[in-house]
């Protein structure tokens, strides 16, 4: 998928986020001959997620998606390169990659729970 942000057009590759696995979740990704490890989790106060039928469009007050990325070095050691809360419509640059997370809809049942409950989270990666 190609996206034009500002004056730069980039070709993005979708990230293999599987919302039915719930959050937190992690997955490896080989991109541009480099090994990455992604971890996604939702930061939410317990008081706001008591209603198990609720679905949140993120970011919302006090609730947000956090993305952590490590790169695997040739020595086998993982080095953190990214850790922050992310919001839709912002392009994030780190190392030699660019990331976007345009859709962030989280069902409370997917917080520490697996299944299809209406969560929708998409992300993509491109070269910087």
Buried (B, 14 or more C-beta within 10 A) or exposed (E): EEBEEEEEEBEBEEBEBEBEBBBEBEBEBEBEEEBBBBBBBBEBEEEBBEEEEEBBEBBEEEBBBBBBBBBBEEEEEBEEBBEEEBBBEEBBEBEEBBBBBBBBBBBBBBBEEBEEBBBEBBBBBBEE
